[in-house]
Amino acid sequence: MRCQSLCVLSLLMSIAALPLTAAEASGKGDEAKLQTFKPEEQASKGSVTVGGKRVDYDAYAGTLIVHLKDYDEVPQNANKEDKVGPAEASMFYAAYFKSGEPSARRPITFLFNGGPGSSTVWLHMGAFGPKRVVTADDTHTAAAPYPLVNNDFSLLDASDLVFIDAPGTGFSRVAGKDHDKAFFGVDADAQAFADFISQFLAKYGRWNSPKYLFGESYGTTRSAVLVNLLQSDRSVDFNGVILLSQILSFDNNADGPETNPGVDQPYQLVLPTYAATAWYHHKLADAPKDLRTLLDEVEHFALTDYAVALQAGAGLDPQQREATVAKLQRYTGLPAAYIAKANLRVSGGEFGKTLQDDTTTTTGRLDSRFSGPTMDPLSKEADYDPQSASISSAYVSALNDYIRKDLKFGDNRAYRPEIELWRSWNFQHQPPGAQLGLQQSTNVMPDLAAAMKYNPNLKIMLNAGYYDLATPYFEGVYEMRHLPIPASLQKNIEFKFYESGHMVYAHEASLKALHDSVADFIQRTDNVAPAH
């Protein structure tokens, strides 16, 4: 999941995060000592059936040790008294390689969730791993036992897969000097992943394989920085970057935009998702039967009349204001008086709390198809995320069982699905061409643009769910259309949309469509000539 991506506070409080600080995530005592970590690996075998065809695979669960950019192999400044060395991270991975496949012809995809502070349990157990946990479509999943089944939609039919847990999450741990903050920032995090991927390619002999990144939510932010680092700093070109539930510019975030007055884009870009959500919950009068017809109309309004009204601010003509309120009521299902009181500007949390207020029901954030009982009927915004509450236990329980029994890794260790980093995460970012980190809201659009210009063959695929209030689908479209790239490179970007939410794969029909779209993207871009 996770936003994935963002007023990170709102998201991380909405999900089932463990009550850990960054320092607790890294471990204390012996974990902070010099030379704490050593690489590990546990091998096993298995098979999965995808599209009626069996795929045998070799699985590797293990860790690689990564360091920050300026790490010296022989630490010169270790504190001799407490023997604390440079910061390092032991990053956990679960890798699946198709058995007997020549590696030079076989694509490899590196997958990760976001947060920041999220492990990759969600993509691993819900999307593309060989096993997936079955959850209820748009209601709360019943308690254990949770069904763990063959994943008919695993991506192993198209690519080898490497699921990576960010430092401090999952089985990944951090230690050394400043271990409670060293890896917890936009640029340091990307450097850690770049180091990991470089080491992984060397360890498993995959330097000449077609290569892909797959990031979800904040993982899309990471992907933009990471692909530029790998290509420009390490001379490792990638075939493609696959983005799910994108956020590249945090000024476009619909969580808490009222704290950034004068920047009205978030209200425009989330409006189509409000309309889709209201349509799904039958809150719109005279709504078209076809969702896409409605969204085309709302997208146009968001970029034209609504944009003009917002930009006018206090100078908005009263008649135009009244007309805008009427349109917003028609598209959102919210009361006209509420929209007027909100000054035409309703945040994601306010919408989730208010849409179904008449039934004391809160609308889901990560997937607005979900609903749940309102915690506090008098609250201004949603107090929790019904979607996260509905499925998190199933994912976490299934992974803890599977990874120990099937992958033979993790005995006597705690798996940390998510850690609280919103208080300590360093969102300062130094984009390409800047001389230092910028004191502004994180924006990695320049990084993705630089990567596409550095490698004009790099292909980008944006996947998004219509019912995602965390990273609205139209936000991703807007960002792609505004990348500072030549017009000729826009053809390298493609879009796929699904009638699901932030975790597109939580809806089975959308999971199948996601698999088919991503598999097709890889097969079209892997540069591998057909075997004779």
C-alpha positions as CSV (number, residue, x, y, z in Angstrom):
1,M,0.0,0.0,0.0
2,R,1.0,2.7,1.1
3,C,1.2,6.2,0.5
4,Q,1.6,5.1,0.1
5,S,2.2,7.9,-0.8
6,L,1.2,12.3,1.5
7,C,0.3,14.4,4.0
8,V,1.9,11.3,5.2
9,L,0.4,11.8,8.7
10,S,-3.1,11.2,7.4
11,L,-2.2,8.0,5.6
12,L,-0.1,6.4,8.2
13,M,-2.6,7.1,10.9
14,S,-5.3,5.5,8.6
15,I,-3.5,2.2,8.3
16,A,-2.7,-0.6,10.7
17,A,0.8,0.6,11.5
18,L,2.7,-0.9,14.4
19,P,3.4,1.6,17.2
20,L,7.1,1.9,16.5
21,T,9.3,5.0,16.3
22,A,12.1,5.2,13.8
23,A,14.6,4.4,16.5
24,E,12.5,1.3,17.5
25,A,12.3,0.3,13.9
26,S,16.1,0.2,13.6
27,G,16.7,-1.8,16.8
28,K,18.8,-0.8,19.8
29,G,21.7,-2.1,21.7
30,D,23.7,-4.7,19.7
31,E,21.9,-3.7,16.5
32,A,23.7,-0.4,16.6
33,K,27.2,-1.9,17.0
34,L,29.9,-2.0,14.3
35,Q,29.5,-4.9,11.7
36,T,26.2,-6.0,13.0
37,F,24.8,-7.4,9.8
38,K,25.8,-10.2,7.4
39,P,24.0,-11.1,4.2
40,E,21.7,-14.1,4.4
41,E,20.0,-16.4,2.0
42,Q,17.5,-19.2,2.2
43,A,16.7,-21.1,-1.0
44,S,13.5,-23.1,-1.8
45,K,11.5,-24.2,-4.8
46,G,7.8,-24.0,-5.7
47,S,5.4,-23.7,-8.6
48,V,2.5,-21.5,-9.5
49,T,-0.2,-21.9,-12.2
50,V,-0.9,-18.7,-14.2
51,G,-3.3,-18.7,-17.1
52,G,-3.5,-22.5,-16.9
53,K,0.2,-22.9,-17.3
54,R,2.5,-24.2,-14.6
55,V,5.6,-22.1,-13.8
56,D,8.3,-23.8,-11.7
57,Y,10.4,-21.3,-9.8
58,D,13.5,-21.1,-7.5
59,A,12.8,-18.8,-4.5
60,Y,15.4,-16.9,-2.4
61,A,14.6,-15.2,0.8
62,G,17.5,-13.2,2.2
63,T,19.1,-9.9,3.1
64,L,21.8,-7.7,1.5
65,I,23.7,-5.0,3.4
66,V,23.6,-1.5,2.0
67,H,25.2,1.8,3.0
68,L,24.8,5.4,2.4
69,K,26.3,7.1,-0.6
70,D,29.5,8.3,1.1
71,Y,30.2,5.0,2.9
72,D,33.9,4.1,3.2
73,E,34.5,0.3,3.2
74,V,37.1,0.8,6.0
75,P,35.4,3.1,8.6
76,Q,37.8,5.8,9.6
77,N,35.7,7.6,12.2
78,A,34.1,4.9,14.3
79,N,33.6,5.8,17.9
80,K,36.1,3.5,19.6
81,E,34.4,3.8,23.0
82,D,31.0,2.5,21.9
83,K,32.1,0.9,18.7
84,V,29.3,2.4,16.6
85,G,30.2,2.3,12.9
86,P,28.7,4.0,9.9
87,A,24.9,3.6,9.3
88,E,24.0,0.4,7.4
89,A,20.8,-1.4,6.5
90,S,20.1,-5.1,6.2
91,M,17.4,-5.1,3.4
92,F,15.2,-8.2,3.2
93,Y,14.0,-9.6,-0.2
94,A,11.9,-12.4,-1.5
95,A,13.0,-13.3,-5.0
96,Y,11.3,-15.7,-7.5
97,F,13.2,-16.9,-10.6
98,K,11.6,-19.1,-13.2
99,S,13.5,-22.4,-13.1
100,G,15.8,-23.2,-15.9
101,E,15.2,-19.9,-17.7
102,P,18.3,-18.3,-19.3
103,S,18.8,-15.1,-17.2
104,A,19.9,-12.9,-20.1
105,R,16.5,-13.5,-21.8
106,R,14.4,-13.3,-18.7
107,P,13.1,-9.9,-17.5
108,I,13.5,-9.1,-13.8
109,T,11.2,-6.7,-11.9
110,F,12.0,-5.1,-8.6
111,L,8.8,-4.4,-6.6
112,F,8.2,-2.3,-3.5
113,N,5.4,-0.5,-1.6
114,G,5.8,2.9,-0.1
115,G,4.5,4.6,3.0
116,P,7.1,5.9,3.6
117,G,7.5,3.2,6.3
118,S,5.7,0.3,4.6
119,S,7.0,-3.1,3.9
120,T,6.1,-4.8,0.6
121,V,3.6,-7.3,2.2
122,W,0.9,-5.8,0.1
123,L,2.3,-6.3,-3.4
124,H,3.8,-9.7,-2.3
125,M,0.6,-11.2,-0.9
126,G,-2.0,-9.4,-2.8
127,A,-0.8,-8.8,-6.3
128,F,2.0,-10.7,-8.0
129,G,3.6,-13.3,-5.6
130,P,3.0,-17.0,-6.3
131,K,0.4,-17.1,-3.4
132,R,-2.2,-14.5,-2.6
133,V,-4.5,-14.0,0.3
134,V,-8.2,-13.8,-0.6
135,T,-10.1,-10.8,1.0
136,A,-13.7,-9.5,0.8
137,D,-14.2,-7.3,-2.2
138,D,-15.6,-4.1,-0.5
139,T,-16.5,-5.2,3.0
140,H,-14.6,-6.2,6.2
141,T,-12.9,-9.6,5.7
142,A,-13.8,-12.2,8.3
143,A,-11.1,-13.1,10.9
144,A,-8.6,-15.9,10.5
145,P,-8.2,-18.4,9.0
146,Y,-7.6,-16.5,5.8
147,P,-7.6,-18.3,2.5
148,L,-4.1,-18.4,0.8
149,V,-4.4,-19.7,-2.7
150,N,-2.5,-20.2,-5.9
151,N,-2.2,-16.8,-7.5
152,D,-3.7,-17.1,-10.9
153,F,-2.5,-13.6,-11.6
154,S,1.2,-13.8,-10.5
155,L,3.5,-11.9,-12.7
156,L,5.9,-14.8,-12.8
157,D,4.7,-15.8,-16.2
158,A,6.2,-12.6,-17.6
159,S,9.1,-11.7,-15.3
160,D,11.3,-12.9,-12.4
161,L,10.2,-11.0,-9.3
162,V,12.1,-9.4,-6.4
163,F,10.0,-8.0,-3.5
164,I,12.0,-5.6,-1.4
165,D,11.3,-4.3,2.1
166,A,12.5,-0.8,2.8
167,P,15.0,-0.2,5.6
168,G,13.4,-0.7,9.0
169,T,10.3,-2.5,7.6
170,G,9.5,-6.2,7.2
171,F,12.6,-8.1,8.2
172,S,14.9,-5.2,7.1
173,R,16.8,-3.5,9.9
174,V,19.1,-0.5,10.3
175,A,22.1,0.0,12.6
176,G,25.2,2.2,13.1
177,K,25.7,5.9,13.4
178,D,22.4,7.9,13.2
179,H,20.6,4.6,12.6
180,D,17.3,6.2,13.7
181,K,17.3,8.6,10.8
182,A,20.1,7.9,8.4
183,F,17.9,6.0,5.8
184,F,14.6,7.7,6.5
185,G,14.5,10.4,3.8
186,V,13.7,10.8,0.1
187,D,17.3,10.8,-1.1
188,A,18.9,8.4,1.4
189,D,16.1,5.9,0.8
190,A,16.6,6.0,-2.9
191,Q,20.4,5.6,-2.4
192,A,19.8,2.5,-0.3
193,F,17.6,0.9,-3.0
194,A,20.1,1.8,-5.7
195,D,22.8,0.0,-3.7
196,F,20.6,-3.0,-3.1
197,I,19.7,-3.4,-6.7
198,S,23.3,-3.1,-7.9
199,Q,24.3,-5.7,-5.4
200,F,21.4,-8.0,-6.3
201,L,22.2,-7.9,-10.0
202,A,25.8,-8.9,-9.2
203,K,24.9,-11.6,-6.7
204,Y,22.5,-13.4,-9.0
205,G,24.2,-12.6,-12.4
206,R,21.3,-10.5,-13.8
207,W,23.2,-7.5,-15.2
208,N,22.2,-8.3,-18.7
209,S,18.5,-9.0,-18.0
210,P,15.7,-6.7,-19.1
211,K,15.0,-4.6,-16.0
212,Y,11.9,-3.0,-14.5
213,L,10.9,-1.1,-11.4
214,F,7.4,-1.5,-9.9
215,G,6.5,1.0,-7.2
216,E,3.2,1.6,-5.5
217,S,2.2,4.8,-3.7
218,Y,5.2,6.4,-2.1
219,G,7.0,3.6,-4.1
220,T,6.2,5.7,-7.2
221,T,8.0,8.7,-5.6
222,R,10.9,6.4,-4.8
223,S,10.9,4.9,-8.4
224,A,11.3,8.4,-10.0
225,V,14.4,9.2,-7.9
226,L,15.7,5.6,-8.1
227,V,15.6,5.1,-11.8
228,N,17.4,8.4,-12.4
229,L,20.1,7.4,-9.8
230,L,20.6,3.9,-11.4
231,Q,20.8,5.3,-14.9
232,S,22.8,8.4,-14.5
233,D,25.0,7.6,-11.5
234,R,25.4,3.8,-11.9
235,S,25.0,3.4,-15.7
236,V,22.2,0.8,-15.4
237,D,19.5,1.6,-17.9
238,F,16.1,0.2,-17.3
239,N,13.5,-1.0,-19.9
240,G,10.6,0.3,-18.0
241,V,9.1,1.9,-14.8
242,I,5.7,0.6,-13.7
243,L,3.8,3.0,-11.4
244,L,0.7,2.1,-9.3
245,S,-1.2,4.8,-7.5
246,Q,1.2,7.6,-8.3
247,I,2.3,10.7,-6.4
248,L,5.3,12.6,-7.6
249,S,4.5,16.2,-6.5
250,F,3.2,16.4,-2.9
251,D,1.7,19.8,-3.6
252,N,-1.0,17.8,-5.4
253,N,-2.0,15.8,-2.3
254,A,-5.7,15.9,-1.3
255,D,-4.9,15.3,2.3
256,G,-4.7,18.5,4.2
257,P,-4.6,21.0,1.3
258,E,-6.1,23.6,3.5
259,T,-2.7,24.0,5.1
260,N,-1.3,25.2,1.8
261,P,-3.7,28.0,0.9
262,G,-3.3,29.5,-2.6
263,V,-2.5,26.1,-4.1
264,D,-5.8,24.8,-5.4
265,Q,-4.7,22.0,-7.7
266,P,-5.4,19.2,-5.1
267,Y,-9.1,20.1,-5.2
268,Q,-9.3,20.0,-8.9
269,L,-7.4,16.7,-9.3
270,V,-9.4,14.8,-6.6
271,L,-12.8,15.9,-7.9
272,P,-13.1,13.1,-10.5
273,T,-12.5,10.6,-7.7
274,Y,-15.2,12.3,-5.6
275,A,-17.5,11.8,-8.5
276,A,-16.6,8.2,-9.0
277,T,-17.1,7.5,-5.3
278,A,-20.4,9.2,-5.1
279,W,-21.5,7.3,-8.2
280,Y,-20.5,4.0,-6.7
281,H,-22.5,4.7,-3.5
282,H,-25.6,6.0,-5.4
283,K,-25.3,9.5,-4.1
284,L,-25.7,11.3,-7.5
285,A,-29.0,12.3,-9.0
286,D,-29.5,11.5,-12.7
287,A,-26.0,10.0,-12.9
288,P,-25.1,8.2,-16.2
289,K,-24.9,4.4,-16.1
290,D,-21.4,4.5,-17.5
291,L,-18.8,5.7,-15.0
292,R,-16.3,6.8,-17.7
293,T,-18.9,9.1,-19.3
294,L,-19.3,10.8,-15.9
295,L,-15.5,11.1,-15.4
296,D,-14.9,12.7,-18.8
297,E,-17.4,15.4,-17.9
298,V,-16.0,16.0,-14.4
299,E,-12.3,16.0,-15.6
300,H,-13.3,18.7,-18.1
301,F,-15.1,20.8,-15.5
302,A,-12.1,20.4,-13.1
303,L,-9.6,21.9,-15.6
304,T,-11.9,24.6,-16.8
305,D,-14.8,26.3,-14.9
306,Y,-13.8,24.9,-11.5
307,A,-10.2,25.9,-12.0
308,V,-11.3,29.5,-13.0
309,A,-13.5,29.7,-9.9
310,L,-10.8,28.5,-7.5
311,Q,-8.2,30.9,-9.1
312,A,-10.5,33.8,-8.6
313,G,-10.4,33.4,-4.9
314,A,-12.3,36.2,-3.0
315,G,-12.9,37.9,-6.3
316,L,-15.2,35.2,-7.6
317,D,-18.5,36.6,-9.0
318,P,-21.5,35.6,-6.7
319,Q,-23.4,34.1,-9.6
320,Q,-20.4,32.1,-10.7
321,R,-19.9,31.0,-7.2
322,E,-23.5,29.8,-7.0
323,A,-23.2,27.9,-10.3
324,T,-20.0,26.3,-9.1
325,V,-21.6,25.1,-5.9
326,A,-24.4,23.6,-7.9
327,K,-22.0,21.7,-10.2
328,L,-20.0,20.5,-7.2
329,Q,-23.1,19.2,-5.5
330,R,-24.1,17.4,-8.7
331,Y,-20.7,15.7,-9.0
332,T,-19.9,15.0,-5.4
333,G,-23.3,14.3,-3.8
334,L,-22.4,16.6,-0.9
335,P,-24.9,19.1,0.4
336,A,-24.8,22.5,-1.3
337,A,-24.6,24.3,2.1
338,Y,-21.6,22.2,3.1
339,I,-19.8,23.0,-0.2
340,A,-20.5,26.7,0.2
341,K,-19.3,26.7,3.8
342,A,-16.1,24.9,2.7
343,N,-15.5,27.7,0.2
344,L,-15.7,25.3,-2.7
345,R,-12.7,23.4,-1.3
346,V,-13.3,20.0,0.3
347,S,-10.3,17.9,1.4
348,G,-10.2,14.1,1.0
349,G,-10.7,13.5,4.7
350,E,-13.7,15.8,4.8
351,F,-15.3,14.1,1.8
352,G,-14.8,10.6,3.3
353,K,-16.5,11.7,6.6
354,T,-19.3,13.6,4.9
355,L,-20.5,11.7,1.9
356,Q,-22.4,9.0,3.8
357,D,-22.9,11.1,7.0
358,D,-26.7,10.6,6.9
359,T,-26.0,6.9,7.8
360,T,-23.2,7.6,10.3
361,T,-20.9,5.8,7.8
362,T,-17.3,6.7,6.9
363,T,-16.1,6.2,3.3
364,G,-12.8,4.4,2.7
365,R,-9.7,6.4,1.8
366,L,-7.4,3.9,0.1
367,D,-10.4,2.4,-1.6
368,S,-13.6,4.5,-1.5
369,R,-15.8,1.5,-2.4
370,F,-15.3,0.4,1.3
371,S,-17.4,1.9,4.1
372,G,-17.4,1.5,7.9
373,P,-19.1,2.8,11.0
374,T,-18.1,6.4,11.8
375,M,-15.9,6.6,14.9
376,D,-17.0,10.1,15.9
377,P,-20.2,11.5,14.3
378,L,-19.1,15.0,15.3
379,S,-15.6,14.9,13.7
380,K,-14.7,17.1,10.8
381,E,-12.7,14.4,8.9
382,A,-12.6,10.6,8.8
383,D,-10.9,9.1,11.9
384,Y,-9.7,5.9,10.2
385,D,-9.7,4.1,6.9
386,P,-12.4,1.4,6.6
387,Q,-10.5,-0.3,3.7
388,S,-7.3,-0.6,5.6
389,A,-9.2,-1.9,8.7
390,S,-11.0,-4.4,6.4
391,I,-8.0,-6.2,4.9
392,S,-4.7,-5.5,6.8
393,S,-5.0,-8.4,9.2
394,A,-5.4,-10.9,6.4
395,Y,-2.3,-9.6,4.5
396,V,-0.1,-9.5,7.6
397,S,-1.3,-12.9,9.0
398,A,-0.9,-14.6,5.6
399,L,2.6,-13.3,5.0
400,N,3.8,-14.2,8.5
401,D,2.6,-17.7,8.0
402,Y,3.7,-18.1,4.4
403,I,7.2,-16.6,4.6
404,R,8.2,-18.9,7.5
405,K,6.6,-22.1,6.2
406,D,7.2,-21.8,2.5
407,L,10.3,-19.6,2.2
408,K,11.9,-20.9,5.5
409,F,12.9,-17.5,6.7
410,G,12.2,-15.4,9.7
411,D,12.0,-17.7,12.7
412,N,12.3,-15.9,16.0
413,R,12.1,-12.5,14.2
414,A,9.3,-9.9,14.1
415,Y,8.0,-8.9,10.7
416,R,7.1,-5.2,10.7
417,P,4.5,-4.5,8.1
418,E,4.6,-0.8,8.7
419,I,6.5,1.6,10.9
420,E,5.6,5.2,11.9
421,L,8.0,7.5,10.1
422,W,5.8,10.5,9.4
423,R,7.3,12.4,12.3
424,S,10.9,11.8,11.3
425,W,11.0,11.3,7.5
426,N,13.1,13.8,5.7
427,F,11.1,15.0,2.7
428,Q,13.9,17.4,1.6
429,H,15.0,16.4,-1.9
430,Q,17.8,17.4,-4.2
431,P,16.5,17.1,-7.8
432,P,18.7,16.8,-10.8
433,G,20.5,20.0,-11.5
434,A,20.0,21.5,-8.0
435,Q,23.1,22.3,-5.9
436,L,21.4,21.3,-2.6
437,G,18.3,19.9,-1.1
438,L,15.3,22.2,-1.7
439,Q,13.2,23.6,1.1
440,Q,9.9,22.9,-0.5
441,S,7.2,20.2,-0.8
442,T,8.7,17.1,-2.3
443,N,8.5,17.0,-6.1
444,V,10.3,14.2,-8.0
445,M,8.8,15.0,-11.4
446,P,12.2,16.4,-12.4
447,D,13.9,13.1,-11.6
448,L,11.6,11.0,-13.8
449,A,11.9,13.6,-16.6
450,A,15.7,13.5,-16.3
451,A,15.7,9.7,-16.4
452,M,13.5,9.7,-19.6
453,K,15.8,12.2,-21.3
454,Y,18.9,10.4,-20.2
455,N,17.5,7.2,-21.6
456,P,15.0,8.1,-24.4
457,N,14.0,4.4,-24.7
458,L,12.7,4.2,-21.1
459,K,9.0,3.4,-21.1
460,I,6.6,4.4,-18.3
461,M,3.3,2.8,-17.3
462,L,0.9,4.5,-14.9
463,N,-1.8,2.3,-13.3
464,A,-4.5,3.9,-11.1
465,G,-7.8,3.1,-9.5
466,Y,-10.8,5.3,-9.9
467,Y,-11.7,4.9,-6.2
468,D,-8.4,6.0,-4.7
469,L,-8.7,9.0,-2.5
470,A,-5.1,8.7,-1.3
471,T,-3.5,9.3,-4.7
472,P,-6.3,10.2,-7.1
473,Y,-6.0,8.8,-10.6
474,F,-6.3,12.3,-12.2
475,E,-3.4,13.6,-10.2
476,G,-1.2,11.0,-11.8
477,V,-2.5,12.0,-15.3
478,Y,-1.8,15.7,-14.5
479,E,1.7,15.0,-13.3
480,M,2.6,12.9,-16.4
481,R,1.2,15.6,-18.7
482,H,3.4,18.2,-17.0
483,L,6.7,16.4,-16.9
484,P,9.4,18.7,-18.3
485,I,10.2,16.4,-21.2
486,P,10.1,16.9,-25.0
487,A,6.7,16.3,-26.6
488,S,8.3,13.4,-28.4
489,L,8.9,11.5,-25.2
490,Q,5.2,11.7,-24.1
491,K,4.7,8.7,-26.4
492,N,6.8,6.6,-24.0
493,I,4.0,7.0,-21.3
494,E,0.9,4.9,-21.2
495,F,-2.1,4.9,-18.8
496,K,-4.3,2.1,-17.4
497,F,-7.3,2.7,-15.2
498,Y,-9.3,0.3,-13.0
499,E,-12.6,0.2,-11.1
500,S,-10.8,-0.3,-7.9
501,G,-8.8,1.8,-5.3
502,H,-5.3,2.5,-4.2
503,M,-4.5,-1.2,-3.9
504,V,-6.0,-2.0,-7.4
505,Y,-5.3,-5.7,-6.8
506,A,-7.7,-5.9,-3.8
507,H,-10.5,-6.2,-6.4
508,E,-10.1,-9.5,-8.3
509,A,-11.3,-8.4,-11.7
510,S,-9.0,-5.4,-11.5
511,L,-6.1,-7.7,-10.4
512,K,-6.6,-9.8,-13.5
513,A,-6.7,-6.6,-15.7
514,L,-3.6,-5.3,-13.9
515,H,-1.7,-8.5,-14.5
516,D,-2.6,-8.6,-18.1
517,S,-1.7,-5.0,-18.7
518,V,1.7,-5.2,-16.9
519,A,2.6,-8.5,-18.5
520,D,1.8,-7.1,-21.9
521,F,3.9,-4.0,-21.1
522,I,6.9,-6.1,-20.2
523,Q,6.6,-8.3,-23.2
524,R,6.4,-5.3,-25.5
525,T,9.5,-3.5,-24.0
526,D,11.9,-6.3,-22.9
527,N,13.9,-6.1,-26.2
528,V,14.1,-9.9,-26.3
529,A,13.9,-11.5,-29.7
530,P,11.4,-14.4,-29.9
531,A,13.0,-17.8,-29.3
532,H,13.2,-20.1,-32.3
